[in-house]
Amino acid sequence: MTLASHTATRWIKALGSMMLLLGSLAWAAEDNDRSDIDKRIEASADVLNEIMATPDKAIPDRVMDDAKCIAVVPSMLKFAIGFGGNHGKGVASCRTANGWSALAPITIAGGSWGLQLGGQAVDLVMVIMNEQGMQHLLASKFKLGAEASAAAGPVGRDAAAGTDWKMRSEVLTYSRARGIFAGIDLNGSAITQDKDETRVLYGKMVSFGDILNGQQAAPEVSAPFLSAIRKYSHQASQQGNAATPSSDKAVAAEPASAGPKE
């Protein structure tokens, strides 16, 4: 074997090893992305279940019953060093004629000026209350307080909230920090579709409209969050998933029932 051919063989072997390494790293990154969105969906379901488990501090039943869409952002980071801001990732689902839609990954980000210092992670719940607010969410990008009116939501499962909060606000916002659950003012925060995690969750890019209008089947990992929404919006015994599963990895639709609400 000549020196040239020997060198070429070594280069080919090195290139092959490099390709295998890059392939392994890409697989590991994709697997890690899948793990992140799976954990976020599970954490979002836990937030909703834990908040609603305390009747005197939970979101009122009337709010949940009338909700058009529900979004949860677990562990949103609120920070302040001279100016304040927030950033977090979560998931949203909207009510359709056939039940709750598949999940749309979202991001929230915003800021406010002021003499502040500190930071904390809070769990965030946003309840979209009317058709106009739902259309803003379907647009895949909107700003609370600008495109969509928002207000801190009332608290207490049996709270006798007047109809004015529903008429005034398209989005009711709540937060939980250090065990305290209350309404929160998020005016100025922008809600957008998380396109990267949408691709991870569905294996391709799917528009907000297709997901939240019920045209996309929900993968199996969505089950804990969708079950929590159905339970607390009193839809568990009445409606199933919006989309008919296209594979055995999709969440099975629940049969309709004429039974009473939970």
TORVO-308227 format. One record per residue (C-alpha): residue in three letters; x, y, z; residue number from 1. Coordinates in steps of 0.02 Angstrom, whole numbers, plus 50000, padded with zeros to 5 digits. Layout:
BEGIN
<pt><r>ala</r><c1>X</c1><c2>Y</c2><c3>Z</c3><k>NUM</k></pt>
...
***
This chain:
BEGIN
<pt><r>met</r><c1>50000</c1><c2>50000</c2><c3>50000</c3><k>1</k></pt>
<pt><r>thr</r><c1>50069</c1><c2>50168</c2><c3>49950</c3><k>2</k></pt>
<pt><r>leu</r><c1>50087</c1><c2>50311</c2><c3>50072</c3><k>3</k></pt>
<pt><r>ala</r><c1>49949</c1><c2>50408</c2><c3>49981</c3><k>4</k></pt>
<pt><r>ser</r><c1>49824</c1><c2>50264</c2><c3>49989</c3><k>5</k></pt>
<pt><r>his</r><c1>49866</c1><c2>50231</c2><c3>50172</c3><k>6</k></pt>
<pt><r>thr</r><c1>49836</c1><c2>50415</c2><c3>50213</c3><k>7</k></pt>
<pt><r>ala</r><c1>49671</c1><c2>50414</c2><c3>50117</c3><k>8</k></pt>
<pt><r>thr</r><c1>49613</c1><c2>50259</c2><c3>50214</c3><k>9</k></pt>
<pt><r>arg</r><c1>49653</c1><c2>50344</c2><c3>50379</c3><k>10</k></pt>
<pt><r>trp</r><c1>49556</c1><c2>50499</c2><c3>50326</c3><k>11</k></pt>
<pt><r>ile</r><c1>49405</c1><c2>50393</c2><c3>50274</c3><k>12</k></pt>
<pt><r>lys</r><c1>49406</c1><c2>50302</c2><c3>50441</c3><k>13</k></pt>
<pt><r>ala</r><c1>49421</c1><c2>50466</c2><c3>50536</c3><k>14</k></pt>
<pt><r>leu</r><c1>49279</c1><c2>50542</c2><c3>50435</c3><k>15</k></pt>
<pt><r>gly</r><c1>49170</c1><c2>50390</c2><c3>50467</c3><k>16</k></pt>
<pt><r>ser</r><c1>49204</c1><c2>50400</c2><c3>50654</c3><k>17</k></pt>
<pt><r>met</r><c1>49163</c1><c2>50585</c2><c3>50654</c3><k>18</k></pt>
<pt><r>met</r><c1>48998</c1><c2>50554</c2><c3>50564</c3><k>19</k></pt>
<pt><r>leu</r><c1>48951</c1><c2>50420</c2><c3>50690</c3><k>20</k></pt>
<pt><r>leu</r><c1>48994</c1><c2>50538</c2><c3>50832</c3><k>21</k></pt>
<pt><r>leu</r><c1>48891</c1><c2>50681</c2><c3>50758</c3><k>22</k></pt>
<pt><r>gly</r><c1>48747</c1><c2>50562</c2><c3>50730</c3><k>23</k></pt>
<pt><r>ser</r><c1>48754</c1><c2>50506</c2><c3>50911</c3><k>24</k></pt>
<pt><r>leu</r><c1>48759</c1><c2>50686</c2><c3>50972</c3><k>25</k></pt>
<pt><r>ala</r><c1>48610</c1><c2>50733</c2><c3>50863</c3><k>26</k></pt>
<pt><r>trp</r><c1>48511</c1><c2>50584</c2><c3>50929</c3><k>27</k></pt>
<pt><r>ala</r><c1>48555</c1><c2>50629</c2><c3>51108</c3><k>28</k></pt>
<pt><r>ala</r><c1>48502</c1><c2>50811</c2><c3>51080</c3><k>29</k></pt>
<pt><r>glu</r><c1>48337</c1><c2>50757</c2><c3>51002</c3><k>30</k></pt>
<pt><r>asp</r><c1>48306</c1><c2>50636</c2><c3>51145</c3><k>31</k></pt>
<pt><r>asn</r><c1>48345</c1><c2>50775</c2><c3>51270</c3><k>32</k></pt>
<pt><r>asp</r><c1>48223</c1><c2>50892</c2><c3>51181</c3><k>33</k></pt>
<pt><r>arg</r><c1>48088</c1><c2>50760</c2><c3>51190</c3><k>34</k></pt>
<pt><r>ser</r><c1>48124</c1><c2>50737</c2><c3>51375</c3><k>35</k></pt>
<pt><r>asp</r><c1>48109</c1><c2>50925</c2><c3>51404</c3><k>36</k></pt>
<pt><r>ile</r><c1>47937</c1><c2>50943</c2><c3>51324</c3><k>37</k></pt>
<pt><r>asp</r><c1>47875</c1><c2>50784</c2><c3>51408</c3><k>38</k></pt>
<pt><r>lys</r><c1>47930</c1><c2>50851</c2><c3>51578</c3><k>39</k></pt>
<pt><r>arg</r><c1>47852</c1><c2>51021</c2><c3>51542</c3><k>40</k></pt>
<pt><r>ile</r><c1>47683</c1><c2>50942</c2><c3>51500</c3><k>41</k></pt>
<pt><r>glu</r><c1>47688</c1><c2>50836</c2><c3>51657</c3><k>42</k></pt>
<pt><r>ala</r><c1>47739</c1><c2>50986</c2><c3>51764</c3><k>43</k></pt>
<pt><r>ser</r><c1>47596</c1><c2>51089</c2><c3>51689</c3><k>44</k></pt>
<pt><r>ala</r><c1>47471</c1><c2>50953</c2><c3>51736</c3><k>45</k></pt>
<pt><r>asp</r><c1>47543</c1><c2>50947</c2><c3>51913</c3><k>46</k></pt>
<pt><r>val</r><c1>47526</c1><c2>51137</c2><c3>51931</c3><k>47</k></pt>
<pt><r>leu</r><c1>47342</c1><c2>51132</c2><c3>51881</c3><k>48</k></pt>
<pt><r>asn</r><c1>47303</c1><c2>50983</c2><c3>51993</c3><k>49</k></pt>
<pt><r>glu</r><c1>47391</c1><c2>51058</c2><c3>52145</c3><k>50</k></pt>
<pt><r>ile</r><c1>47309</c1><c2>51228</c2><c3>52124</c3><k>51</k></pt>
<pt><r>met</r><c1>47135</c1><c2>51157</c2><c3>52103</c3><k>52</k></pt>
<pt><r>ala</r><c1>47157</c1><c2>51038</c2><c3>52250</c3><k>53</k></pt>
<pt><r>thr</r><c1>47137</c1><c2>51183</c2><c3>52373</c3><k>54</k></pt>
<pt><r>pro</r><c1>46957</c1><c2>51245</c2><c3>52353</c3><k>55</k></pt>
<pt><r>asp</r><c1>46974</c1><c2>51409</c2><c3>52448</c3><k>56</k></pt>
<pt><r>lys</r><c1>47127</c1><c2>51461</c2><c3>52347</c3><k>57</k></pt>
<pt><r>ala</r><c1>47090</c1><c2>51385</c2><c3>52176</c3><k>58</k></pt>
<pt><r>ile</r><c1>47027</c1><c2>51457</c2><c3>52013</c3><k>59</k></pt>
<pt><r>pro</r><c1>46837</c1><c2>51478</c2><c3>52028</c3><k>60</k></pt>
<pt><r>asp</r><c1>46733</c1><c2>51339</c2><c3>51949</c3><k>61</k></pt>
<pt><r>arg</r><c1>46637</c1><c2>51469</c2><c3>51848</c3><k>62</k></pt>
<pt><r>val</r><c1>46799</c1><c2>51529</c2><c3>51770</c3><k>63</k></pt>
<pt><r>met</r><c1>46853</c1><c2>51353</c2><c3>51723</c3><k>64</k></pt>
<pt><r>asp</r><c1>46679</c1><c2>51308</c2><c3>51657</c3><k>65</k></pt>
<pt><r>asp</r><c1>46676</c1><c2>51459</c2><c3>51541</c3><k>66</k></pt>
<pt><r>ala</r><c1>46858</c1><c2>51449</c2><c3>51485</c3><k>67</k></pt>
<pt><r>lys</r><c1>46890</c1><c2>51450</c2><c3>51298</c3><k>68</k></pt>
<pt><r>cys</r><c1>47074</c1><c2>51405</c2><c3>51317</c3><k>69</k></pt>
<pt><r>ile</r><c1>47190</c1><c2>51364</c2><c3>51462</c3><k>70</k></pt>
<pt><r>ala</r><c1>47379</c1><c2>51388</c2><c3>51464</c3><k>71</k></pt>
<pt><r>val</r><c1>47501</c1><c2>51338</c2><c3>51601</c3><k>72</k></pt>
<pt><r>val</r><c1>47683</c1><c2>51392</c2><c3>51616</c3><k>73</k></pt>
<pt><r>pro</r><c1>47773</c1><c2>51296</c2><c3>51755</c3><k>74</k></pt>
<pt><r>ser</r><c1>47919</c1><c2>51384</c2><c3>51838</c3><k>75</k></pt>
<pt><r>met</r><c1>47914</c1><c2>51547</c2><c3>51741</c3><k>76</k></pt>
<pt><r>leu</r><c1>48066</c1><c2>51649</c2><c3>51790</c3><k>77</k></pt>
<pt><r>lys</r><c1>48032</c1><c2>51824</c2><c3>51857</c3><k>78</k></pt>
<pt><r>phe</r><c1>48190</c1><c2>51927</c2><c3>51876</c3><k>79</k></pt>
<pt><r>ala</r><c1>48237</c1><c2>52105</c2><c3>51918</c3><k>80</k></pt>
<pt><r>ile</r><c1>48406</c1><c2>52192</c2><c3>51912</c3><k>81</k></pt>
<pt><r>gly</r><c1>48367</c1><c2>52375</c2><c3>51883</c3><k>82</k></pt>
<pt><r>phe</r><c1>48224</c1><c2>52323</c2><c3>51770</c3><k>83</k></pt>
<pt><r>gly</r><c1>48101</c1><c2>52180</c2><c3>51787</c3><k>84</k></pt>
<pt><r>gly</r><c1>48058</c1><c2>52041</c2><c3>51667</c3><k>85</k></pt>
<pt><r>asn</r><c1>47990</c1><c2>51866</c2><c3>51648</c3><k>86</k></pt>
<pt><r>his</r><c1>48018</c1><c2>51718</c2><c3>51535</c3><k>87</k></pt>
<pt><r>gly</r><c1>47945</c1><c2>51543</c2><c3>51530</c3><k>88</k></pt>
<pt><r>lys</r><c1>47883</c1><c2>51398</c2><c3>51425</c3><k>89</k></pt>
<pt><r>gly</r><c1>47722</c1><c2>51301</c2><c3>51439</c3><k>90</k></pt>
<pt><r>val</r><c1>47575</c1><c2>51226</c2><c3>51345</c3><k>91</k></pt>
<pt><r>ala</r><c1>47400</c1><c2>51281</c2><c3>51296</c3><k>92</k></pt>
<pt><r>ser</r><c1>47239</c1><c2>51194</c2><c3>51243</c3><k>93</k></pt>
<pt><r>cys</r><c1>47074</c1><c2>51264</c2><c3>51178</c3><k>94</k></pt>
<pt><r>arg</r><c1>46896</c1><c2>51202</c2><c3>51189</c3><k>95</k></pt>
<pt><r>thr</r><c1>46825</c1><c2>51139</c2><c3>51023</c3><k>96</k></pt>
<pt><r>ala</r><c1>46658</c1><c2>51064</c2><c3>50969</c3><k>97</k></pt>
<pt><r>asn</r><c1>46730</c1><c2>50891</c2><c3>51007</c3><k>98</k></pt>
<pt><r>gly</r><c1>46822</c1><c2>50927</c2><c3>51169</c3><k>99</k></pt>
<pt><r>trp</r><c1>46990</c1><c2>51000</c2><c3>51214</c3><k>100</k></pt>
<pt><r>ser</r><c1>47121</c1><c2>51017</c2><c3>51078</c3><k>101</k></pt>
<pt><r>ala</r><c1>47296</c1><c2>50945</c2><c3>51069</c3><k>102</k></pt>
<pt><r>leu</r><c1>47431</c1><c2>51045</c2><c3>51159</c3><k>103</k></pt>
<pt><r>ala</r><c1>47518</c1><c2>51196</c2><c3>51083</c3><k>104</k></pt>
<pt><r>pro</r><c1>47690</c1><c2>51235</c2><c3>51158</c3><k>105</k></pt>
<pt><r>ile</r><c1>47705</c1><c2>51420</c2><c3>51203</c3><k>106</k></pt>
<pt><r>thr</r><c1>47831</c1><c2>51546</c2><c3>51269</c3><k>107</k></pt>
<pt><r>ile</r><c1>47797</c1><c2>51701</c2><c3>51371</c3><k>108</k></pt>
<pt><r>ala</r><c1>47916</c1><c2>51847</c2><c3>51389</c3><k>109</k></pt>
<pt><r>gly</r><c1>47900</c1><c2>52026</c2><c3>51449</c3><k>110</k></pt>
<pt><r>gly</r><c1>47980</c1><c2>52163</c2><c3>51551</c3><k>111</k></pt>
<pt><r>ser</r><c1>47947</c1><c2>52318</c2><c3>51655</c3><k>112</k></pt>
<pt><r>trp</r><c1>48060</c1><c2>52459</c2><c3>51715</c3><k>113</k></pt>
<pt><r>gly</r><c1>48085</c1><c2>52505</c2><c3>51896</c3><k>114</k></pt>
<pt><r>leu</r><c1>48204</c1><c2>52502</c2><c3>52043</c3><k>115</k></pt>
<pt><r>gln</r><c1>48202</c1><c2>52316</c2><c3>52078</c3><k>116</k></pt>
<pt><r>leu</r><c1>48321</c1><c2>52180</c2><c3>52131</c3><k>117</k></pt>
<pt><r>gly</r><c1>48293</c1><c2>51994</c2><c3>52147</c3><k>118</k></pt>
<pt><r>gly</r><c1>48214</c1><c2>51847</c2><c3>52058</c3><k>119</k></pt>
<pt><r>gln</r><c1>48101</c1><c2>51697</c2><c3>52083</c3><k>120</k></pt>
<pt><r>ala</r><c1>48016</c1><c2>51557</c2><c3>51986</c3><k>121</k></pt>
<pt><r>val</r><c1>47827</c1><c2>51559</c2><c3>51982</c3><k>122</k></pt>
<pt><r>asp</r><c1>47695</c1><c2>51443</c2><c3>51909</c3><k>123</k></pt>
<pt><r>leu</r><c1>47581</c1><c2>51535</c2><c3>51790</c3><k>124</k></pt>
<pt><r>val</r><c1>47404</c1><c2>51494</c2><c3>51733</c3><k>125</k></pt>
<pt><r>met</r><c1>47314</c1><c2>51594</c2><c3>51598</c3><k>126</k></pt>
<pt><r>val</r><c1>47129</c1><c2>51569</c2><c3>51564</c3><k>127</k></pt>
<pt><r>ile</r><c1>47062</c1><c2>51638</c2><c3>51399</c3><k>128</k></pt>
<pt><r>met</r><c1>46881</c1><c2>51685</c2><c3>51430</c3><k>129</k></pt>
<pt><r>asn</r><c1>46800</c1><c2>51733</c2><c3>51265</c3><k>130</k></pt>
<pt><r>glu</r><c1>46808</c1><c2>51711</c2><c3>51077</c3><k>131</k></pt>
<pt><r>gln</r><c1>46908</c1><c2>51869</c2><c3>51049</c3><k>132</k></pt>
<pt><r>gly</r><c1>47043</c1><c2>51811</c2><c3>51170</c3><k>133</k></pt>
<pt><r>met</r><c1>47044</c1><c2>51641</c2><c3>51087</c3><k>134</k></pt>
<pt><r>gln</r><c1>47072</c1><c2>51721</c2><c3>50917</c3><k>135</k></pt>
<pt><r>his</r><c1>47221</c1><c2>51816</c2><c3>50987</c3><k>136</k></pt>
<pt><r>leu</r><c1>47295</c1><c2>51652</c2><c3>51048</c3><k>137</k></pt>
<pt><r>leu</r><c1>47263</c1><c2>51568</c2><c3>50880</c3><k>138</k></pt>
<pt><r>ala</r><c1>47362</c1><c2>51708</c2><c3>50798</c3><k>139</k></pt>
<pt><r>ser</r><c1>47516</c1><c2>51629</c2><c3>50881</c3><k>140</k></pt>
<pt><r>lys</r><c1>47584</c1><c2>51797</c2><c3>50940</c3><k>141</k></pt>
<pt><r>phe</r><c1>47502</c1><c2>51932</c2><c3>51046</c3><k>142</k></pt>
<pt><r>lys</r><c1>47540</c1><c2>52048</c2><c3>51190</c3><k>143</k></pt>
<pt><r>leu</r><c1>47438</c1><c2>52050</c2><c3>51349</c3><k>144</k></pt>
<pt><r>gly</r><c1>47366</c1><c2>52222</c2><c3>51384</c3><k>145</k></pt>
<pt><r>ala</r><c1>47393</c1><c2>52278</c2><c3>51204</c3><k>146</k></pt>
<pt><r>glu</r><c1>47313</c1><c2>52157</c2><c3>51081</c3><k>147</k></pt>
<pt><r>ala</r><c1>47221</c1><c2>52064</c2><c3>51219</c3><k>148</k></pt>
<pt><r>ser</r><c1>47150</c1><c2>52135</c2><c3>51381</c3><k>149</k></pt>
<pt><r>ala</r><c1>47211</c1><c2>52045</c2><c3>51536</c3><k>150</k></pt>
<pt><r>ala</r><c1>47176</c1><c2>52053</c2><c3>51722</c3><k>151</k></pt>
<pt><r>ala</r><c1>47223</c1><c2>51962</c2><c3>51882</c3><k>152</k></pt>
<pt><r>gly</r><c1>47092</c1><c2>51826</c2><c3>51903</c3><k>153</k></pt>
<pt><r>pro</r><c1>46977</c1><c2>51799</c2><c3>52053</c3><k>154</k></pt>
<pt><r>val</r><c1>47025</c1><c2>51660</c2><c3>52175</c3><k>155</k></pt>
<pt><r>gly</r><c1>46920</c1><c2>51530</c2><c3>52267</c3><k>156</k></pt>
<pt><r>arg</r><c1>46831</c1><c2>51380</c2><c3>52192</c3><k>157</k></pt>
<pt><r>asp</r><c1>46660</c1><c2>51445</c2><c3>52248</c3><k>158</k></pt>
<pt><r>ala</r><c1>46699</c1><c2>51629</c2><c3>52225</c3><k>159</k></pt>
<pt><r>ala</r><c1>46542</c1><c2>51724</c2><c3>52175</c3><k>160</k></pt>
<pt><r>ala</r><c1>46633</c1><c2>51828</c2><c3>52046</c3><k>161</k></pt>
<pt><r>gly</r><c1>46523</c1><c2>51953</c2><c3>51955</c3><k>162</k></pt>
<pt><r>thr</r><c1>46500</c1><c2>51947</c2><c3>51767</c3><k>163</k></pt>
<pt><r>asp</r><c1>46602</c1><c2>52106</c2><c3>51742</c3><k>164</k></pt>
<pt><r>trp</r><c1>46771</c1><c2>52016</c2><c3>51749</c3><k>165</k></pt>
<pt><r>lys</r><c1>46712</c1><c2>51905</c2><c3>51607</c3><k>166</k></pt>
<pt><r>met</r><c1>46649</c1><c2>52050</c2><c3>51503</c3><k>167</k></pt>
<pt><r>arg</r><c1>46805</c1><c2>52157</c2><c3>51531</c3><k>168</k></pt>
<pt><r>ser</r><c1>46949</c1><c2>52035</c2><c3>51516</c3><k>169</k></pt>
<pt><r>glu</r><c1>46995</c1><c2>51918</c2><c3>51376</c3><k>170</k></pt>
<pt><r>val</r><c1>47128</c1><c2>51834</c2><c3>51483</c3><k>171</k></pt>
<pt><r>leu</r><c1>47128</c1><c2>51802</c2><c3>51671</c3><k>172</k></pt>
<pt><r>thr</r><c1>47301</c1><c2>51773</c2><c3>51743</c3><k>173</k></pt>
<pt><r>tyr</r><c1>47357</c1><c2>51682</c2><c3>51899</c3><k>174</k></pt>
<pt><r>ser</r><c1>47525</c1><c2>51643</c2><c3>51981</c3><k>175</k></pt>
<pt><r>arg</r><c1>47590</c1><c2>51531</c2><c3>52120</c3><k>176</k></pt>
<pt><r>ala</r><c1>47751</c1><c2>51573</c2><c3>52210</c3><k>177</k></pt>
<pt><r>arg</r><c1>47815</c1><c2>51499</c2><c3>52374</c3><k>178</k></pt>
<pt><r>gly</r><c1>47647</c1><c2>51416</c2><c3>52403</c3><k>179</k></pt>
<pt><r>ile</r><c1>47546</c1><c2>51576</c2><c3>52379</c3><k>180</k></pt>
<pt><r>phe</r><c1>47419</c1><c2>51573</c2><c3>52238</c3><k>181</k></pt>
<pt><r>ala</r><c1>47341</c1><c2>51735</c2><c3>52176</c3><k>182</k></pt>
<pt><r>gly</r><c1>47297</c1><c2>51837</c2><c3>52023</c3><k>183</k></pt>
<pt><r>ile</r><c1>47444</c1><c2>51922</c2><c3>51936</c3><k>184</k></pt>
<pt><r>asp</r><c1>47462</c1><c2>52070</c2><c3>51819</c3><k>185</k></pt>
<pt><r>leu</r><c1>47555</c1><c2>52016</c2><c3>51662</c3><k>186</k></pt>
<pt><r>asn</r><c1>47516</c1><c2>52165</c2><c3>51551</c3><k>187</k></pt>
<pt><r>gly</r><c1>47658</c1><c2>52192</c2><c3>51429</c3><k>188</k></pt>
<pt><r>ser</r><c1>47703</c1><c2>52008</c2><c3>51417</c3><k>189</k></pt>
<pt><r>ala</r><c1>47705</c1><c2>51929</c2><c3>51244</c3><k>190</k></pt>
<pt><r>ile</r><c1>47637</c1><c2>51755</c2><c3>51208</c3><k>191</k></pt>
<pt><r>thr</r><c1>47707</c1><c2>51664</c2><c3>51057</c3><k>192</k></pt>
<pt><r>gln</r><c1>47710</c1><c2>51488</c2><c3>50985</c3><k>193</k></pt>
<pt><r>asp</r><c1>47864</c1><c2>51389</c2><c3>51033</c3><k>194</k></pt>
<pt><r>lys</r><c1>47905</c1><c2>51324</c2><c3>50858</c3><k>195</k></pt>
<pt><r>asp</r><c1>48055</c1><c2>51220</c2><c3>50911</c3><k>196</k></pt>
<pt><r>glu</r><c1>47958</c1><c2>51122</c2><c3>51040</c3><k>197</k></pt>
<pt><r>thr</r><c1>47809</c1><c2>51107</c2><c3>50923</c3><k>198</k></pt>
<pt><r>arg</r><c1>47924</c1><c2>51015</c2><c3>50801</c3><k>199</k></pt>
<pt><r>val</r><c1>47989</c1><c2>50904</c2><c3>50941</c3><k>200</k></pt>
<pt><r>leu</r><c1>47814</c1><c2>50862</c2><c3>51004</c3><k>201</k></pt>
<pt><r>tyr</r><c1>47735</c1><c2>50826</c2><c3>50835</c3><k>202</k></pt>
<pt><r>gly</r><c1>47886</c1><c2>50780</c2><c3>50730</c3><k>203</k></pt>
<pt><r>lys</r><c1>47850</c1><c2>50926</c2><c3>50612</c3><k>204</k></pt>
<pt><r>met</r><c1>47794</c1><c2>51106</c2><c3>50615</c3><k>205</k></pt>
<pt><r>val</r><c1>47607</c1><c2>51124</c2><c3>50648</c3><k>206</k></pt>
<pt><r>ser</r><c1>47522</c1><c2>51293</c2><c3>50655</c3><k>207</k></pt>
<pt><r>phe</r><c1>47437</c1><c2>51358</c2><c3>50813</c3><k>208</k></pt>
<pt><r>gly</r><c1>47274</c1><c2>51363</c2><c3>50718</c3><k>209</k></pt>
<pt><r>asp</r><c1>47280</c1><c2>51179</c2><c3>50667</c3><k>210</k></pt>
<pt><r>ile</r><c1>47328</c1><c2>51124</c2><c3>50843</c3><k>211</k></pt>
<pt><r>leu</r><c1>47206</c1><c2>51230</c2><c3>50944</c3><k>212</k></pt>
<pt><r>asn</r><c1>47061</c1><c2>51210</c2><c3>50822</c3><k>213</k></pt>
<pt><r>gly</r><c1>47067</c1><c2>51022</c2><c3>50847</c3><k>214</k></pt>
<pt><r>gln</r><c1>47142</c1><c2>50972</c2><c3>50680</c3><k>215</k></pt>
<pt><r>gln</r><c1>47295</c1><c2>50889</c2><c3>50756</c3><k>216</k></pt>
<pt><r>ala</r><c1>47292</c1><c2>50725</c2><c3>50852</c3><k>217</k></pt>
<pt><r>ala</r><c1>47362</c1><c2>50735</c2><c3>51028</c3><k>218</k></pt>
<pt><r>pro</r><c1>47513</c1><c2>50625</c2><c3>51066</c3><k>219</k></pt>
<pt><r>glu</r><c1>47506</c1><c2>50508</c2><c3>51214</c3><k>220</k></pt>
<pt><r>val</r><c1>47617</c1><c2>50620</c2><c3>51320</c3><k>221</k></pt>
<pt><r>ser</r><c1>47476</c1><c2>50750</c2><c3>51321</c3><k>222</k></pt>
<pt><r>ala</r><c1>47361</c1><c2>50638</c2><c3>51423</c3><k>223</k></pt>
<pt><r>pro</r><c1>47399</c1><c2>50704</c2><c3>51601</c3><k>224</k></pt>
<pt><r>phe</r><c1>47369</c1><c2>50887</c2><c3>51554</c3><k>225</k></pt>
<pt><r>leu</r><c1>47213</c1><c2>50853</c2><c3>51449</c3><k>226</k></pt>
<pt><r>ser</r><c1>47140</c1><c2>50745</c2><c3>51588</c3><k>227</k></pt>
<pt><r>ala</r><c1>47166</c1><c2>50886</c2><c3>51714</c3><k>228</k></pt>
<pt><r>ile</r><c1>47083</c1><c2>51013</c2><c3>51600</c3><k>229</k></pt>
<pt><r>arg</r><c1>46933</c1><c2>50900</c2><c3>51568</c3><k>230</k></pt>
<pt><r>lys</r><c1>46915</c1><c2>50868</c2><c3>51753</c3><k>231</k></pt>
<pt><r>tyr</r><c1>46917</c1><c2>51048</c2><c3>51811</c3><k>232</k></pt>
<pt><r>ser</r><c1>46816</c1><c2>51117</c2><c3>51666</c3><k>233</k></pt>
<pt><r>his</r><c1>46685</c1><c2>50982</c2><c3>51700</c3><k>234</k></pt>
<pt><r>gln</r><c1>46706</c1><c2>50905</c2><c3>51529</c3><k>235</k></pt>
<pt><r>ala</r><c1>46778</c1><c2>50735</c2><c3>51576</c3><k>236</k></pt>
<pt><r>ser</r><c1>46611</c1><c2>50645</c2><c3>51564</c3><k>237</k></pt>
<pt><r>gln</r><c1>46545</c1><c2>50745</c2><c3>51417</c3><k>238</k></pt>
<pt><r>gln</r><c1>46680</c1><c2>50768</c2><c3>51286</c3><k>239</k></pt>
<pt><r>gly</r><c1>46837</c1><c2>50684</c2><c3>51223</c3><k>240</k></pt>
<pt><r>asn</r><c1>46988</c1><c2>50743</c2><c3>51128</c3><k>241</k></pt>
<pt><r>ala</r><c1>46962</c1><c2>50858</c2><c3>50982</c3><k>242</k></pt>
<pt><r>ala</r><c1>47060</c1><c2>50757</c2><c3>50856</c3><k>243</k></pt>
<pt><r>thr</r><c1>47040</c1><c2>50574</c2><c3>50815</c3><k>244</k></pt>
<pt><r>pro</r><c1>47208</c1><c2>50489</c2><c3>50850</c3><k>245</k></pt>
<pt><r>ser</r><c1>47302</c1><c2>50436</c2><c3>50695</c3><k>246</k></pt>
<pt><r>ser</r><c1>47410</c1><c2>50308</c2><c3>50787</c3><k>247</k></pt>
<pt><r>asp</r><c1>47414</c1><c2>50206</c2><c3>50946</c3><k>248</k></pt>
<pt><r>lys</r><c1>47528</c1><c2>50337</c2><c3>51019</c3><k>249</k></pt>
<pt><r>ala</r><c1>47391</c1><c2>50468</c2><c3>51015</c3><k>250</k></pt>
<pt><r>val</r><c1>47274</c1><c2>50501</c2><c3>51160</c3><k>251</k></pt>
<pt><r>ala</r><c1>47115</c1><c2>50403</c2><c3>51139</c3><k>252</k></pt>
<pt><r>ala</r><c1>46955</c1><c2>50506</c2><c3>51127</c3><k>253</k></pt>
<pt><r>glu</r><c1>46835</c1><c2>50483</c2><c3>51271</c3><k>254</k></pt>
<pt><r>pro</r><c1>46657</c1><c2>50429</c2><c3>51226</c3><k>255</k></pt>
<pt><r>ala</r><c1>46522</c1><c2>50560</c2><c3>51246</c3><k>256</k></pt>
<pt><r>ser</r><c1>46403</c1><c2>50541</c2><c3>51391</c3><k>257</k></pt>
<pt><r>ala</r><c1>46241</c1><c2>50623</c2><c3>51442</c3><k>258</k></pt>
<pt><r>gly</r><c1>46283</c1><c2>50601</c2><c3>51625</c3><k>259</k></pt>
<pt><r>pro</r><c1>46290</c1><c2>50743</c2><c3>51751</c3><k>260</k></pt>
<pt><r>lys</r><c1>46439</c1><c2>50856</c2><c3>51775</c3><k>261</k></pt>
<pt><r>glu</r><c1>46568</c1><c2>50808</c2><c3>51902</c3><k>262</k></pt>
***
